[in-house]
Amino acid sequence: MQKAAILEKCGFFIKIGRYKMEKTGAEIILQTLKEEGTEVIFGYPGANTLPIHDRLMESPIKHYLMRHEQAAAHAADGYARATGKVGVCLSTSGPGATNMVTGIATAYMDSTPLIALTGQVTTNLLGSDAFQETDIIGITMPITKHSFLLNDVEEVESTLKEAFELARSGRPGPVLVDMPRDVLTASCKLDSKSNNGQRSKKQHTSPKEKLEQIKQIATYLNRAERPIIIIGGGVKLGKACTQLSELIKKGRIPFVTTMMGIGSIDSSNGFNLGFIGTHGNELANSTIHHSDFILAVGTRFSDRSTSNIEEFAPLATIAQIDIDPTSIGKNIKVDLQLISDIREAITEMIPLVEKKERPEWFQRINKERELSEKRGSREGCGPAGKLISMIQDVMPEKTTAVADVGLNQIWTVRSWQPKTPRGLITCGGMGTMGFSVPAAIGAKIGVQNQEVVAFSGDGGFYMNIQELATISYYNLPVKIVVFNNGNLGMIRQLQDLFYGARFNACELGNKVDMVMVAKGFGIDAGRVSVNDPESGIEKMRKTDGPYLLEVMVDPDTYVFPLIPPGLSNIEMIYRRSD
Ligand SMILES: Cc1ncc(C[n+]2csc(CCOP(=O)(O)OP(=O)(O)O)c2C)c(N)n1
């Protein structure tokens, strides 16, 4: 057999110029991505994705070569969270695809719109344990909105369009498209079986029913003496921040947020009581506890927000609005429900909400605020929190902060005051260590005119340390702040408080010279003590390119207050000795 014929049979051959009117699967994918607004792909190649990488050379879409597929998914996730667009990541089959799984699950838990493209062995080998074959569809079904296998080149365009529609519609989330190599190299006429991604849109509630439910919620809200609004991540995703802000101001209703909801509404309007949950603000938790009516918008009441569900908001009637029917009543029994686009629902509710002063409710809240400040609950972030605020003070107003996981995450989300809904990015649902650096790469590429600072602990930083090479190679001016306490700090705190200070498997040690490591990757770096950070912050600020600031922290620096596991959200502890 001739070489060309052999290559074609093996699914390697790209038929350039042979079928002038036809396109290969790879070309169709890139053209559809472009039509769907994709400007960048975060990826890592393998033999099974080479047909795409080859065609990418002629495409206006820029491919960023990450150093690990997990990081490619986090970068696409960070890009999506920073821009509101759909992020796209690409890996090869087998190990490349499984490496992306953690990143896909992270996006799924926080409803980030993402397209994960995975290479796959040729269709004739599917199910034969072929080299680098993995059933990535089976693996990812529970962590995607849907996972598609491309069986036929004629389905490529319509499937990809459907994937985009799914990723961004309703409650957004990741969608995986698995691409056998022979489908990428086969060709067909474009549009042959296309349905242009027009899915039948499910109507869950009739408009009349919906209006009735909106009226009912507004009536409860107007009658309530101690109402409160809980803002979840769905408010940003549903682009309902302005409308909700208007409703809050009109009804003078205090609000709290979940961790994902932080930054949705301008905190300086005086109605923000902070965020709720295990590591939330005391005032937010206690106000929820005493409220008589809760309007929960775009939140699924995760266990991290509610703590002990049996004792959550014992006095309140609860109304929940969400676009995702499966989120309604999923974790907490609710009294009133509305399945709806949040922006539409709130817009319709504004005229129905009465102007009220609520002097007694605010008096009570202010008293509680004073008490909690006396108990010292605001100082729980200590010197690390101060350093984060100092960094925010010297950075431009629209700087985006990306938090990792651990004590550093709590320090960051409690201390960084986002000025825009997308000004603080963190992974709430999965709590994935190693998220911040790759997500900051994606965010920086998405919002190039804005500064991006990643905050991490030493443990999380090691988890995707290879991405320093990506930052350095593309000279991305990302700033990285690593809190180095030589420990898995949050684990250490839990062992200290709840396991009789029997520390095990939490010490990382201080043998690694992070400044030298960063410089080895070609990134300028400096080290400061958390108590004396000015010079380091200034150097970081003045550096045009990427910069790593290593911040030395005492391992006994913890985060307070917190709700011990299993307790209700008013049973917080304030110090080690409580
Ligand atoms: C991938 C992953 N593995 C394990 C955990 C469990 N975990 C949560 S916080 C934490 C410690 C984080 O340590 P570090 O990154 O040093 O941050 P610090 O708490 O010291 O700020 C660990 C191990 C996790 N969230 N993610």
The ligand as an SDF file (V2000), in Angstrom:
LIG
                    3D

 26 27  0  0  0  0  0  0  0  0999 V2000
   -6.3240   18.6640   45.4410 C   0  0  0  0  0  0  0  0  0  0  0  0
   -6.6420   18.7730   46.8960 C   0  0  0  0  0  0  0  0  0  0  0  0
   -6.0810   17.9010   47.7680 N   0  0  0  0  0  0  0  0  0  0  0  0
   -6.3500   17.9940   49.0990 C   0  0  0  0  0  0  0  0  0  0  0  0
   -7.2010   18.9500   49.5690 C   0  0  0  0  0  0  0  0  0  0  0  0
   -7.5260   19.0430   51.0670 C   0  0  0  0  0  0  0  0  0  0  0  0
   -7.0240   20.3150   51.6180 N   0  0  0  0  0  0  0  0  0  0  0  0
   -7.8220   21.3890   51.8070 C   0  0  0  0  0  0  0  0  0  0  0  0
   -7.0030   22.7100   52.3820 S   0  0  0  0  0  0  0  0  0  0  0  0
   -5.5580   21.8840   52.4080 C   0  0  0  0  0  0  0  0  0  0  0  0
   -4.2870   22.5510   52.8640 C   0  0  0  0  0  0  0  0  0  0  0  0
   -3.8850   23.6780   51.9830 C   0  0  0  0  0  0  0  0  0  0  0  0
   -2.5420   24.0050   52.2790 O   0  0  0  0  0  0  0  0  0  0  0  0
   -1.8120   25.1880   51.5560 P   0  0  0  0  0  0  0  0  0  0  0  0
   -2.0150   25.1070   50.0970 O   0  0  0  0  0  0  0  0  0  0  0  0
   -0.3940   25.2130   52.0070 O   0  0  0  0  0  0  0  0  0  0  0  0
   -2.6090   26.4460   52.0670 O   0  0  0  0  0  0  0  0  0  0  0  0
   -2.8000   27.0450   53.5360 P   0  0  0  0  0  0  0  0  0  0  0  0
   -3.9740   26.3310   54.1560 O   0  0  0  0  0  0  0  0  0  0  0  0
   -1.5360   26.7980   54.2830 O   0  0  0  0  0  0  0  0  0  0  0  0
   -3.0850   28.4750   53.2870 O   0  0  0  0  0  0  0  0  0  0  0  0
   -5.7280   20.5720   51.9720 C   0  0  0  0  0  0  0  0  0  0  0  0
   -4.6520   19.5460   51.9110 C   0  0  0  0  0  0  0  0  0  0  0  0
   -7.7850   19.8230   48.6120 C   0  0  0  0  0  0  0  0  0  0  0  0
   -8.6690   20.7490   48.9540 N   0  0  0  0  0  0  0  0  0  0  0  0
   -7.4710   19.7320   47.3040 N   0  0  0  0  0  0  0  0  0  0  0  0
  1  2  1  0
  2  3  1  0
  2 26  2  0
  3  4  2  0
  4  5  1  0
  5  6  1  0
  5 24  2  0
  6  7  1  0
  7  8  2  0
  7 22  1  0
  8  9  1  0
  9 10  1  0
 10 11  1  0
 10 22  2  0
 11 12  1  0
 12 13  1  0
 13 14  1  0
 14 15  2  0
 14 16  1  0
 14 17  1  0
 17 18  1  0
 18 19  2  0
 18 20  1  0
 18 21  1  0
 22 23  1  0
 24 25  1  0
 24 26  1  0
M  CHG  1   7   1
M  END
$$$$
